[in-house]
Amino acid sequence: MITSTKNDTIKQWMKLHKKKYREQTDQFLLEGDHLVEEALGSDWDIEQLIVREDRQYEAWIANYPKTVVTDQVFKALADTPSHKVL
């Protein structure tokens, strides 16, 4: 589990909020259940699912690589404000 926004992996993921870095790395972040489900059902290569530590998720995503993060780290990565608990 990643507990700090100072973690190198988190720093790299946070750079994906900038178009320039997304284009350089050919990577991007998706937020929200619906978009993630759509991506998982596509032919895209999913590198990582970022899961909040208290999140209950469907058993079918167990087959995908996951990184568990604290609520603080999850909020730092999230670009979309939401009242919904993810």
PDB file of N, CA, C and O in Angstrom:
ATOM      1  N   MET A   1       0.846  -1.176   0.000  1.00  0.00           N
ATOM      2  CA  MET A   1       0.000   0.000   0.000  1.00  0.00           C
ATOM      3  C   MET A   1       0.889   1.235   0.000  1.00  0.00           C
ATOM      4  O   MET A   1       1.904   1.295   0.694  1.00  0.00           O
ATOM      5  N   ILE A   2       0.480   2.220  -0.797  1.00  0.00           N
ATOM      6  CA  ILE A   2       1.211   3.490  -0.847  1.00  0.00           C
ATOM      7  C   ILE A   2       0.504   4.477   0.081  1.00  0.00           C
ATOM      8  O   ILE A   2      -0.704   4.692  -0.022  1.00  0.00           O
ATOM      9  N   THR A   3       1.272   5.067   0.979  1.00  0.00           N
ATOM     10  CA  THR A   3       0.692   5.930   2.007  1.00  0.00           C
ATOM     11  C   THR A   3       1.118   7.393   1.903  1.00  0.00           C
ATOM     12  O   THR A   3       0.672   8.224   2.694  1.00  0.00           O
ATOM     13  N   SER A   4       1.978   7.714   0.935  1.00  0.00           N
ATOM     14  CA  SER A   4       2.508   9.077   0.859  1.00  0.00           C
ATOM     15  C   SER A   4       2.446   9.623  -0.559  1.00  0.00           C
ATOM     16  O   SER A   4       2.704   8.902  -1.523  1.00  0.00           O
ATOM     17  N   THR A   5       2.103  10.892  -0.678  1.00  0.00           N
ATOM     18  CA  THR A   5       2.110  11.542  -1.984  1.00  0.00           C
ATOM     19  C   THR A   5       3.538  11.839  -2.435  1.00  0.00           C
ATOM     20  O   THR A   5       3.753  12.268  -3.568  1.00  0.00           O
ATOM     21  N   LYS A   6       4.499  11.619  -1.569  1.00  0.00           N
ATOM     22  CA  LYS A   6       5.902  11.810  -1.927  1.00  0.00           C
ATOM     23  C   LYS A   6       6.519  10.555  -2.547  1.00  0.00           C
ATOM     24  O   LYS A   6       7.682  10.566  -2.950  1.00  0.00           O
ATOM     25  N   ASN A   7       5.754   9.496  -2.621  1.00  0.00           N
ATOM     26  CA  ASN A   7       6.185   8.257  -3.257  1.00  0.00           C
ATOM     27  C   ASN A   7       6.474   8.525  -4.738  1.00  0.00           C
ATOM     28  O   ASN A   7       5.711   9.231  -5.397  1.00  0.00           O
ATOM     29  N   ASP A   8       7.553   7.974  -5.258  1.00  0.00           N
ATOM     30  CA  ASP A   8       7.946   8.233  -6.650  1.00  0.00           C
ATOM     31  C   ASP A   8       6.872   7.805  -7.658  1.00  0.00           C
ATOM     32  O   ASP A   8       6.652   8.492  -8.656  1.00  0.00           O
ATOM     33  N   THR A   9       6.219   6.695  -7.405  1.00  0.00           N
ATOM     34  CA  THR A   9       5.153   6.236  -8.304  1.00  0.00           C
ATOM     35  C   THR A   9       4.006   7.238  -8.327  1.00  0.00           C
ATOM     36  O   THR A   9       3.482   7.560  -9.393  1.00  0.00           O
ATOM     37  N   ILE A  10       3.621   7.724  -7.173  1.00  0.00           N
ATOM     38  CA  ILE A  10       2.537   8.705  -7.083  1.00  0.00           C
ATOM     39  C   ILE A  10       2.942   9.985  -7.800  1.00  0.00           C
ATOM     40  O   ILE A  10       2.127  10.577  -8.507  1.00  0.00           O
ATOM     41  N   LYS A  11       4.170  10.416  -7.634  1.00  0.00           N
ATOM     42  CA  LYS A  11       4.641  11.615  -8.326  1.00  0.00           C
ATOM     43  C   LYS A  11       4.534  11.450  -9.839  1.00  0.00           C
ATOM     44  O   LYS A  11       4.126  12.375 -10.542  1.00  0.00           O
ATOM     45  N   GLN A  12       4.899  10.274 -10.337  1.00  0.00           N
ATOM     46  CA  GLN A  12       4.796  10.015 -11.774  1.00  0.00           C
ATOM     47  C   GLN A  12       3.335  10.035 -12.228  1.00  0.00           C
ATOM     48  O   GLN A  12       3.009  10.607 -13.268  1.00  0.00           O
ATOM     49  N   TRP A  13       2.473   9.415 -11.449  1.00  0.00           N
ATOM     50  CA  TRP A  13       1.046   9.403 -11.803  1.00  0.00           C
ATOM     51  C   TRP A  13       0.461  10.812 -11.763  1.00  0.00           C
ATOM     52  O   TRP A  13      -0.385  11.147 -12.591  1.00  0.00           O
ATOM     53  N   MET A  14       0.887  11.626 -10.833  1.00  0.00           N
ATOM     54  CA  MET A  14       0.358  12.987 -10.730  1.00  0.00           C
ATOM     55  C   MET A  14       0.752  13.824 -11.953  1.00  0.00           C
ATOM     56  O   MET A  14       0.029  14.742 -12.338  1.00  0.00           O
ATOM     57  N   LYS A  15       1.884  13.509 -12.553  1.00  0.00           N
ATOM     58  CA  LYS A  15       2.297  14.207 -13.763  1.00  0.00           C
ATOM     59  C   LYS A  15       1.319  13.963 -14.912  1.00  0.00           C
ATOM     60  O   LYS A  15       1.245  14.763 -15.845  1.00  0.00           O
ATOM     61  N   LEU A  16       0.575  12.872 -14.847  1.00  0.00           N
ATOM     62  CA  LEU A  16      -0.363  12.549 -15.920  1.00  0.00           C
ATOM     63  C   LEU A  16      -1.532  13.528 -15.998  1.00  0.00           C
ATOM     64  O   LEU A  16      -2.335  13.445 -16.927  1.00  0.00           O
ATOM     65  N   HIS A  17      -1.643  14.431 -15.066  1.00  0.00           N
ATOM     66  CA  HIS A  17      -2.658  15.475 -15.145  1.00  0.00           C
ATOM     67  C   HIS A  17      -2.288  16.516 -16.210  1.00  0.00           C
ATOM     68  O   HIS A  17      -3.128  17.315 -16.626  1.00  0.00           O
ATOM     69  N   LYS A  18      -1.032  16.495 -16.642  1.00  0.00           N
ATOM     70  CA  LYS A  18      -0.565  17.447 -17.655  1.00  0.00           C
ATOM     71  C   LYS A  18      -0.535  16.769 -19.024  1.00  0.00           C
ATOM     72  O   LYS A  18      -0.002  15.671 -19.188  1.00  0.00           O
ATOM     73  N   LYS A  19      -1.120  17.454 -19.993  1.00  0.00           N
ATOM     74  CA  LYS A  19      -1.204  16.919 -21.354  1.00  0.00           C
ATOM     75  C   LYS A  19       0.169  16.543 -21.907  1.00  0.00           C
ATOM     76  O   LYS A  19       0.326  15.495 -22.533  1.00  0.00           O
ATOM     77  N   LYS A  20       1.147  17.390 -21.677  1.00  0.00           N
ATOM     78  CA  LYS A  20       2.495  17.150 -22.190  1.00  0.00           C
ATOM     79  C   LYS A  20       3.030  15.792 -21.716  1.00  0.00           C
ATOM     80  O   LYS A  20       3.598  15.031 -22.499  1.00  0.00           O
ATOM     81  N   TYR A  21       2.845  15.507 -20.450  1.00  0.00           N
ATOM     82  CA  TYR A  21       3.359  14.247 -19.907  1.00  0.00           C
ATOM     83  C   TYR A  21       2.554  13.056 -20.420  1.00  0.00           C
ATOM     84  O   TYR A  21       3.117  11.994 -20.690  1.00  0.00           O
ATOM     85  N   ARG A  22       1.228  13.231 -20.556  1.00  0.00           N
ATOM     86  CA  ARG A  22       0.409  12.147 -21.110  1.00  0.00           C
ATOM     87  C   ARG A  22       0.872  11.795 -22.520  1.00  0.00           C
ATOM     88  O   ARG A  22       0.956  10.621 -22.880  1.00  0.00           O
ATOM     89  N   GLU A  23       1.171  12.819 -23.312  1.00  0.00           N
ATOM     90  CA  GLU A  23       1.628  12.579 -24.675  1.00  0.00           C
ATOM     91  C   GLU A  23       3.009  11.929 -24.699  1.00  0.00           C
ATOM     92  O   GLU A  23       3.270  11.058 -25.528  1.00  0.00           O
ATOM     93  N   GLN A  24       3.884  12.341 -23.803  1.00  0.00           N
ATOM     94  CA  GLN A  24       5.232  11.771 -23.748  1.00  0.00           C
ATOM     95  C   GLN A  24       5.207  10.298 -23.360  1.00  0.00           C
ATOM     96  O   GLN A  24       5.955   9.486 -23.904  1.00  0.00           O
ATOM     97  N   THR A  25       4.338   9.969 -22.412  1.00  0.00           N
ATOM     98  CA  THR A  25       4.328   8.600 -21.882  1.00  0.00           C
ATOM     99  C   THR A  25       3.297   7.698 -22.546  1.00  0.00           C
ATOM    100  O   THR A  25       3.321   6.480 -22.372  1.00  0.00           O
ATOM    101  N   ASP A  26       2.391   8.306 -23.308  1.00  0.00           N
ATOM    102  CA  ASP A  26       1.281   7.574 -23.918  1.00  0.00           C
ATOM    103  C   ASP A  26       0.478   6.832 -22.846  1.00  0.00           C
ATOM    104  O   ASP A  26       0.080   5.682 -23.029  1.00  0.00           O
ATOM    105  N   GLN A  27       0.255   7.512 -21.736  1.00  0.00           N
ATOM    106  CA  GLN A  27      -0.514   6.988 -20.614  1.00  0.00           C
ATOM    107  C   GLN A  27      -1.499   8.038 -20.144  1.00  0.00           C
ATOM    108  O   GLN A  27      -1.336   9.223 -20.433  1.00  0.00           O
ATOM    109  N   PHE A  28      -2.518   7.608 -19.420  1.00  0.00           N
ATOM    110  CA  PHE A  28      -3.464   8.535 -18.824  1.00  0.00           C
ATOM    111  C   PHE A  28      -4.163   7.858 -17.668  1.00  0.00           C
ATOM    112  O   PHE A  28      -4.131   6.635 -17.536  1.00  0.00           O
ATOM    113  N   LEU A  29      -4.797   8.664 -16.831  1.00  0.00           N
ATOM    114  CA  LEU A  29      -5.582   8.170 -15.706  1.00  0.00           C
ATOM    115  C   LEU A  29      -7.058   8.269 -16.055  1.00  0.00           C
ATOM    116  O   LEU A  29      -7.480   9.214 -16.723  1.00  0.00           O
ATOM    117  N   LEU A  30      -7.833   7.310 -15.611  1.00  0.00           N
ATOM    118  CA  LEU A  30      -9.288   7.360 -15.714  1.00  0.00           C
ATOM    119  C   LEU A  30      -9.858   7.356 -14.315  1.00  0.00           C
ATOM    120  O   LEU A  30      -9.322   6.704 -13.418  1.00  0.00           O
ATOM    121  N   GLU A  31     -10.942   8.084 -14.127  1.00  0.00           N
ATOM    122  CA  GLU A  31     -11.592   8.138 -12.819  1.00  0.00           C
ATOM    123  C   GLU A  31     -13.046   7.746 -12.950  1.00  0.00           C
ATOM    124  O   GLU A  31     -13.713   8.071 -13.932  1.00  0.00           O
ATOM    125  N   GLY A  32     -13.518   7.051 -11.954  1.00  0.00           N
ATOM    126  CA  GLY A  32     -14.932   6.715 -11.894  1.00  0.00           C
ATOM    127  C   GLY A  32     -15.205   5.295 -12.334  1.00  0.00           C
ATOM    128  O   GLY A  32     -14.547   4.758 -13.225  1.00  0.00           O
ATOM    129  N   ASP A  33     -16.184   4.705 -11.693  1.00  0.00           N
ATOM    130  CA  ASP A  33     -16.525   3.310 -11.952  1.00  0.00           C
ATOM    131  C   ASP A  33     -16.846   3.045 -13.412  1.00  0.00           C
ATOM    132  O   ASP A  33     -16.346   2.085 -14.000  1.00  0.00           O
ATOM    133  N   HIS A  34     -17.683   3.897 -14.000  1.00  0.00           N
ATOM    134  CA  HIS A  34     -18.130   3.653 -15.366  1.00  0.00           C
ATOM    135  C   HIS A  34     -16.970   3.688 -16.358  1.00  0.00           C
ATOM    136  O   HIS A  34     -16.837   2.787 -17.186  1.00  0.00           O
ATOM    137  N   LEU A  35     -16.136   4.715 -16.282  1.00  0.00           N
ATOM    138  CA  LEU A  35     -15.008   4.817 -17.210  1.00  0.00           C
ATOM    139  C   LEU A  35     -14.022   3.670 -17.033  1.00  0.00           C
ATOM    140  O   LEU A  35     -13.484   3.145 -18.008  1.00  0.00           O
ATOM    141  N   VAL A  36     -13.792   3.292 -15.799  1.00  0.00           N
ATOM    142  CA  VAL A  36     -12.875   2.178 -15.548  1.00  0.00           C
ATOM    143  C   VAL A  36     -13.446   0.875 -16.107  1.00  0.00           C
ATOM    144  O   VAL A  36     -12.721   0.098 -16.728  1.00  0.00           O
ATOM    145  N   GLU A  37     -14.730   0.633 -15.893  1.00  0.00           N
ATOM    146  CA  GLU A  37     -15.364  -0.564 -16.450  1.00  0.00           C
ATOM    147  C   GLU A  37     -15.266  -0.585 -17.971  1.00  0.00           C
ATOM    148  O   GLU A  37     -14.990  -1.628 -18.563  1.00  0.00           O
ATOM    149  N   GLU A  38     -15.490   0.561 -18.599  1.00  0.00           N
ATOM    150  CA  GLU A  38     -15.387   0.649 -20.061  1.00  0.00           C
ATOM    151  C   GLU A  38     -13.958   0.330 -20.515  1.00  0.00           C
ATOM    152  O   GLU A  38     -13.762  -0.399 -21.487  1.00  0.00           O
ATOM    153  N   ALA A  39     -12.981   0.869 -19.820  1.00  0.00           N
ATOM    154  CA  ALA A  39     -11.580   0.622 -20.174  1.00  0.00           C
ATOM    155  C   ALA A  39     -11.218  -0.851 -20.007  1.00  0.00           C
ATOM    156  O   ALA A  39     -10.515  -1.423 -20.840  1.00  0.00           O
ATOM    157  N   LEU A  40     -11.698  -1.454 -18.934  1.00  0.00           N
ATOM    158  CA  LEU A  40     -11.403  -2.869 -18.698  1.00  0.00           C
ATOM    159  C   LEU A  40     -12.044  -3.765 -19.755  1.00  0.00           C
ATOM    160  O   LEU A  40     -11.536  -4.845 -20.057  1.00  0.00           O
ATOM    161  N   GLY A  41     -13.154  -3.311 -20.309  1.00  0.00           N
ATOM    162  CA  GLY A  41     -13.830  -4.081 -21.351  1.00  0.00           C
ATOM    163  C   GLY A  41     -13.293  -3.801 -22.742  1.00  0.00           C
ATOM    164  O   GLY A  41     -13.746  -4.411 -23.710  1.00  0.00           O
ATOM    165  N   SER A  42     -12.346  -2.900 -22.861  1.00  0.00           N
ATOM    166  CA  SER A  42     -11.785  -2.540 -24.160  1.00  0.00           C
ATOM    167  C   SER A  42     -10.545  -3.395 -24.450  1.00  0.00           C
ATOM    168  O   SER A  42     -10.201  -4.299 -23.688  1.00  0.00           O
ATOM    169  N   ASP A  43      -9.897  -3.087 -25.555  1.00  0.00           N
ATOM    170  CA  ASP A  43      -8.655  -3.798 -25.889  1.00  0.00           C
ATOM    171  C   ASP A  43      -7.414  -3.024 -25.428  1.00  0.00           C
ATOM    172  O   ASP A  43      -6.298  -3.340 -25.839  1.00  0.00           O
ATOM    173  N   TRP A  44      -7.610  -2.021 -24.584  1.00  0.00           N
ATOM    174  CA  TRP A  44      -6.480  -1.264 -24.047  1.00  0.00           C
ATOM    175  C   TRP A  44      -5.674  -2.127 -23.084  1.00  0.00           C
ATOM    176  O   TRP A  44      -6.208  -3.027 -22.436  1.00  0.00           O
ATOM    177  N   ASP A  45      -4.402  -1.840 -23.005  1.00  0.00           N
ATOM    178  CA  ASP A  45      -3.544  -2.491 -22.012  1.00  0.00           C
ATOM    179  C   ASP A  45      -3.683  -1.713 -20.707  1.00  0.00           C
ATOM    180  O   ASP A  45      -3.295  -0.548 -20.628  1.00  0.00           O
ATOM    181  N   ILE A  46      -4.230  -2.353 -19.700  1.00  0.00           N
ATOM    182  CA  ILE A  46      -4.403  -1.725 -18.394  1.00  0.00           C
ATOM    183  C   ILE A  46      -3.139  -2.008 -17.586  1.00  0.00           C
ATOM    184  O   ILE A  46      -2.824  -3.161 -17.294  1.00  0.00           O
ATOM    185  N   GLU A  47      -2.429  -0.958 -17.231  1.00  0.00           N
ATOM    186  CA  GLU A  47      -1.198  -1.145 -16.482  1.00  0.00           C
ATOM    187  C   GLU A  47      -1.445  -1.297 -14.995  1.00  0.00           C
ATOM    188  O   GLU A  47      -0.749  -2.059 -14.323  1.00  0.00           O
ATOM    189  N   GLN A  48      -2.438  -0.572 -14.468  1.00  0.00           N
ATOM    190  CA  GLN A  48      -2.624  -0.556 -13.023  1.00  0.00           C
ATOM    191  C   GLN A  48      -3.998  -0.002 -12.674  1.00  0.00           C
ATOM    192  O   GLN A  48      -4.461   0.961 -13.286  1.00  0.00           O
ATOM    193  N   LEU A  49      -4.636  -0.605 -11.703  1.00  0.00           N
ATOM    194  CA  LEU A  49      -5.828  -0.028 -11.100  1.00  0.00           C
ATOM    195  C   LEU A  49      -5.396   0.566  -9.772  1.00  0.00           C
ATOM    196  O   LEU A  49      -4.697  -0.083  -8.994  1.00  0.00           O
ATOM    197  N   ILE A  50      -5.804   1.781  -9.516  1.00  0.00           N
ATOM    198  CA  ILE A  50      -5.463   2.446  -8.260  1.00  0.00           C
ATOM    199  C   ILE A  50      -6.712   2.376  -7.390  1.00  0.00           C
ATOM    200  O   ILE A  50      -7.756   2.928  -7.737  1.00  0.00           O
ATOM    201  N   VAL A  51      -6.593   1.694  -6.265  1.00  0.00           N
ATOM    202  CA  VAL A  51      -7.747   1.414  -5.415  1.00  0.00           C
ATOM    203  C   VAL A  51      -7.527   2.038  -4.045  1.00  0.00           C
ATOM    204  O   VAL A  51      -6.477   1.858  -3.428  1.00  0.00           O
ATOM    205  N   ARG A  52      -8.530   2.773  -3.577  1.00  0.00           N
ATOM    206  CA  ARG A  52      -8.464   3.353  -2.236  1.00  0.00           C
ATOM    207  C   ARG A  52      -8.567   2.236  -1.207  1.00  0.00           C
ATOM    208  O   ARG A  52      -9.303   1.269  -1.404  1.00  0.00           O
ATOM    209  N   GLU A  53      -7.836   2.368  -0.119  1.00  0.00           N
ATOM    210  CA  GLU A  53      -7.702   1.298   0.873  1.00  0.00           C
ATOM    211  C   GLU A  53      -9.027   0.818   1.444  1.00  0.00           C
ATOM    212  O   GLU A  53      -9.150  -0.363   1.771  1.00  0.00           O
ATOM    213  N   ASP A  54     -10.011   1.677   1.575  1.00  0.00           N
ATOM    214  CA  ASP A  54     -11.279   1.258   2.172  1.00  0.00           C
ATOM    215  C   ASP A  54     -12.329   0.888   1.127  1.00  0.00           C
ATOM    216  O   ASP A  54     -13.492   0.663   1.465  1.00  0.00           O
ATOM    217  N   ARG A  55     -11.933   0.826  -0.110  1.00  0.00           N
ATOM    218  CA  ARG A  55     -12.863   0.562  -1.207  1.00  0.00           C
ATOM    219  C   ARG A  55     -13.171  -0.927  -1.334  1.00  0.00           C
ATOM    220  O   ARG A  55     -12.268  -1.763  -1.387  1.00  0.00           O
ATOM    221  N   GLN A  56     -14.436  -1.231  -1.381  1.00  0.00           N
ATOM    222  CA  GLN A  56     -14.876  -2.586  -1.688  1.00  0.00           C
ATOM    223  C   GLN A  56     -15.051  -2.651  -3.202  1.00  0.00           C
ATOM    224  O   GLN A  56     -15.779  -1.838  -3.771  1.00  0.00           O
ATOM    225  N   TYR A  57     -14.406  -3.592  -3.852  1.00  0.00           N
ATOM    226  CA  TYR A  57     -14.514  -3.671  -5.300  1.00  0.00           C
ATOM    227  C   TYR A  57     -14.989  -5.055  -5.713  1.00  0.00           C
ATOM    228  O   TYR A  57     -14.894  -6.030  -4.968  1.00  0.00           O
ATOM    229  N   GLU A  58     -15.499  -5.092  -6.920  1.00  0.00           N
ATOM    230  CA  GLU A  58     -16.044  -6.333  -7.460  1.00  0.00           C
ATOM    231  C   GLU A  58     -14.942  -7.378  -7.597  1.00  0.00           C
ATOM    232  O   GLU A  58     -13.794  -7.045  -7.889  1.00  0.00           O
ATOM    233  N   ALA A  59     -15.291  -8.617  -7.389  1.00  0.00           N
ATOM    234  CA  ALA A  59     -14.317  -9.710  -7.454  1.00  0.00           C
ATOM    235  C   ALA A  59     -13.679  -9.833  -8.839  1.00  0.00           C
ATOM    236  O   ALA A  59     -12.533 -10.269  -8.948  1.00  0.00           O
ATOM    237  N   TRP A  60     -14.398  -9.456  -9.894  1.00  0.00           N
ATOM    238  CA  TRP A  60     -13.863  -9.631 -11.249  1.00  0.00           C
ATOM    239  C   TRP A  60     -12.656  -8.749 -11.536  1.00  0.00           C
ATOM    240  O   TRP A  60     -11.915  -9.033 -12.477  1.00  0.00           O
ATOM    241  N   ILE A  61     -12.428  -7.697 -10.768  1.00  0.00           N
ATOM    242  CA  ILE A  61     -11.232  -6.889 -11.018  1.00  0.00           C
ATOM    243  C   ILE A  61      -9.997  -7.472 -10.331  1.00  0.00           C
ATOM    244  O   ILE A  61      -8.897  -6.932 -10.451  1.00  0.00           O
ATOM    245  N   ALA A  62     -10.185  -8.556  -9.626  1.00  0.00           N
ATOM    246  CA  ALA A  62      -9.051  -9.193  -8.950  1.00  0.00           C
ATOM    247  C   ALA A  62      -7.997  -9.667  -9.949  1.00  0.00           C
ATOM    248  O   ALA A  62      -6.842  -9.863  -9.570  1.00  0.00           O
ATOM    249  N   ASN A  63      -8.363  -9.851 -11.195  1.00  0.00           N
ATOM    250  CA  ASN A  63      -7.426 -10.328 -12.218  1.00  0.00           C
ATOM    251  C   ASN A  63      -6.534  -9.224 -12.779  1.00  0.00           C
ATOM    252  O   ASN A  63      -5.658  -9.496 -13.600  1.00  0.00           O
ATOM    253  N   TYR A  64      -6.742  -8.011 -12.354  1.00  0.00           N
ATOM    254  CA  TYR A  64      -5.960  -6.884 -12.860  1.00  0.00           C
ATOM    255  C   TYR A  64      -4.959  -6.416 -11.811  1.00  0.00           C
ATOM    256  O   TYR A  64      -5.219  -6.516 -10.612  1.00  0.00           O
ATOM    257  N   PRO A  65      -3.808  -5.904 -12.264  1.00  0.00           N
ATOM    258  CA  PRO A  65      -2.835  -5.386 -11.295  1.00  0.00           C
ATOM    259  C   PRO A  65      -3.405  -4.172 -10.575  1.00  0.00           C
ATOM    260  O   PRO A  65      -4.002  -3.289 -11.191  1.00  0.00           O
ATOM    261  N   LYS A  66      -3.212  -4.145  -9.276  1.00  0.00           N
ATOM    262  CA  LYS A  66      -3.762  -3.079  -8.453  1.00  0.00           C
ATOM    263  C   LYS A  66      -2.695  -2.507  -7.530  1.00  0.00           C
ATOM    264  O   LYS A  66      -1.782  -3.203  -7.087  1.00  0.00           O
ATOM    265  N   THR A  67      -2.842  -1.224  -7.258  1.00  0.00           N
ATOM    266  CA  THR A  67      -2.065  -0.571  -6.213  1.00  0.00           C
ATOM    267  C   THR A  67      -3.059   0.026  -5.244  1.00  0.00           C
ATOM    268  O   THR A  67      -3.940   0.789  -5.639  1.00  0.00           O
ATOM    269  N   VAL A  68      -2.923  -0.313  -3.999  1.00  0.00           N
ATOM    270  CA  VAL A  68      -3.801   0.217  -2.960  1.00  0.00           C
ATOM    271  C   VAL A  68      -3.143   1.459  -2.381  1.00  0.00           C
ATOM    272  O   VAL A  68      -1.952   1.468  -2.071  1.00  0.00           O
ATOM    273  N   VAL A  69      -3.958   2.517  -2.243  1.00  0.00           N
ATOM    274  CA  VAL A  69      -3.450   3.777  -1.709  1.00  0.00           C
ATOM    275  C   VAL A  69      -4.373   4.258  -0.594  1.00  0.00           C
ATOM    276  O   VAL A  69      -5.532   3.852  -0.509  1.00  0.00           O
ATOM    277  N   THR A  70      -3.842   5.120   0.250  1.00  0.00           N
ATOM    278  CA  THR A  70      -4.653   5.710   1.319  1.00  0.00           C
ATOM    279  C   THR A  70      -5.623   6.723   0.726  1.00  0.00           C
ATOM    280  O   THR A  70      -5.489   7.125  -0.429  1.00  0.00           O
ATOM    281  N   ASP A  71      -6.598   7.130   1.530  1.00  0.00           N
ATOM    282  CA  ASP A  71      -7.572   8.121   1.102  1.00  0.00           C
ATOM    283  C   ASP A  71      -6.867   9.425   0.717  1.00  0.00           C
ATOM    284  O   ASP A  71      -7.225  10.052  -0.280  1.00  0.00           O
ATOM    285  N   GLN A  72      -5.882   9.827   1.491  1.00  0.00           N
ATOM    286  CA  GLN A  72      -5.133  11.059   1.221  1.00  0.00           C
ATOM    287  C   GLN A  72      -4.455  10.993  -0.152  1.00  0.00           C
ATOM    288  O   GLN A  72      -4.527  11.946  -0.928  1.00  0.00           O
ATOM    289  N   VAL A  73      -3.815   9.896  -0.444  1.00  0.00           N
ATOM    290  CA  VAL A  73      -3.130   9.735  -1.730  1.00  0.00           C
ATOM    291  C   VAL A  73      -4.149   9.691  -2.863  1.00  0.00           C
ATOM    292  O   VAL A  73      -3.938  10.290  -3.918  1.00  0.00           O
ATOM    293  N   PHE A  74      -5.243   8.986  -2.646  1.00  0.00           N
ATOM    294  CA  PHE A  74      -6.288   8.880  -3.659  1.00  0.00           C
ATOM    295  C   PHE A  74      -6.839  10.263  -4.015  1.00  0.00           C
ATOM    296  O   PHE A  74      -7.023  10.580  -5.190  1.00  0.00           O
ATOM    297  N   LYS A  75      -7.097  11.067  -3.009  1.00  0.00           N
ATOM    298  CA  LYS A  75      -7.620  12.416  -3.248  1.00  0.00           C
ATOM    299  C   LYS A  75      -6.604  13.278  -3.996  1.00  0.00           C
ATOM    300  O   LYS A  75      -6.984  14.104  -4.826  1.00  0.00           O
ATOM    301  N   ALA A  76      -5.330  13.093  -3.709  1.00  0.00           N
ATOM    302  CA  ALA A  76      -4.294  13.856  -4.403  1.00  0.00           C
ATOM    303  C   ALA A  76      -4.230  13.472  -5.882  1.00  0.00           C
ATOM    304  O   ALA A  76      -3.943  14.316  -6.731  1.00  0.00           O
ATOM    305  N   LEU A  77      -4.495  12.217  -6.186  1.00  0.00           N
ATOM    306  CA  LEU A  77      -4.460  11.742  -7.570  1.00  0.00           C
ATOM    307  C   LEU A  77      -5.720  12.117  -8.342  1.00  0.00           C
ATOM    308  O   LEU A  77      -5.674  12.317  -9.556  1.00  0.00           O
ATOM    309  N   ALA A  78      -6.833  12.212  -7.642  1.00  0.00           N
ATOM    310  CA  ALA A  78      -8.117  12.472  -8.300  1.00  0.00           C
ATOM    311  C   ALA A  78      -8.142  13.881  -8.875  1.00  0.00           C
ATOM    312  O   ALA A  78      -7.738  14.849  -8.230  1.00  0.00           O
ATOM    313  N   ASP A  79      -8.624  13.962 -10.095  1.00  0.00           N
ATOM    314  CA  ASP A  79      -8.732  15.252 -10.761  1.00  0.00           C
ATOM    315  C   ASP A  79     -10.168  15.750 -10.764  1.00  0.00           C
ATOM    316  O   ASP A  79     -10.424  16.933 -10.988  1.00  0.00           O
ATOM    317  N   THR A  80     -11.094  14.848 -10.515  1.00  0.00           N
ATOM    318  CA  THR A  80     -12.515  15.183 -10.554  1.00  0.00           C
ATOM    319  C   THR A  80     -13.076  15.226  -9.145  1.00  0.00           C
ATOM    320  O   THR A  80     -13.066  14.210  -8.450  1.00  0.00           O
ATOM    321  N   PRO A  81     -13.572  16.394  -8.701  1.00  0.00           N
ATOM    322  CA  PRO A  81     -14.197  16.420  -7.380  1.00  0.00           C
ATOM    323  C   PRO A  81     -15.512  15.647  -7.426  1.00  0.00           C
ATOM    324  O   PRO A  81     -16.259  15.727  -8.401  1.00  0.00           O
ATOM    325  N   SER A  82     -15.779  14.909  -6.377  1.00  0.00           N
ATOM    326  CA  SER A  82     -16.987  14.095  -6.355  1.00  0.00           C
ATOM    327  C   SER A  82     -17.462  13.927  -4.928  1.00  0.00           C
ATOM    328  O   SER A  82     -16.667  13.855  -3.991  1.00  0.00           O
ATOM    329  N   HIS A  83     -18.757  13.866  -4.786  1.00  0.00           N
ATOM    330  CA  HIS A  83     -19.332  13.580  -3.487  1.00  0.00           C
ATOM    331  C   HIS A  83     -19.478  12.085  -3.275  1.00  0.00           C
ATOM    332  O   HIS A  83     -19.730  11.624  -2.162  1.00  0.00           O
ATOM    333  N   LYS A  84     -19.317  11.339  -4.347  1.00  0.00           N
ATOM    334  CA  LYS A  84     -19.451   9.894  -4.284  1.00  0.00           C
ATOM    335  C   LYS A  84     -18.187   9.291  -3.685  1.00  0.00           C
ATOM    336  O   LYS A  84     -17.076   9.710  -4.010  1.00  0.00           O
ATOM    337  N   VAL A  85     -18.360   8.326  -2.828  1.00  0.00           N
ATOM    338  CA  VAL A  85     -17.217   7.619  -2.250  1.00  0.00           C
ATOM    339  C   VAL A  85     -16.752   6.598  -3.272  1.00  0.00           C
ATOM    340  O   VAL A  85     -17.525   5.737  -3.693  1.00  0.00           O
ATOM    341  N   LEU A  86     -15.487   6.692  -3.672  1.00  0.00           N
ATOM    342  CA  LEU A  86     -14.948   5.764  -4.652  1.00  0.00           C
ATOM    343  C   LEU A  86     -14.151   4.672  -3.973  1.00  0.00           C
ATOM    344  O   LEU A  86     -13.615   3.790  -4.644  1.00  0.00           O
TER     345      LEU A  86
END
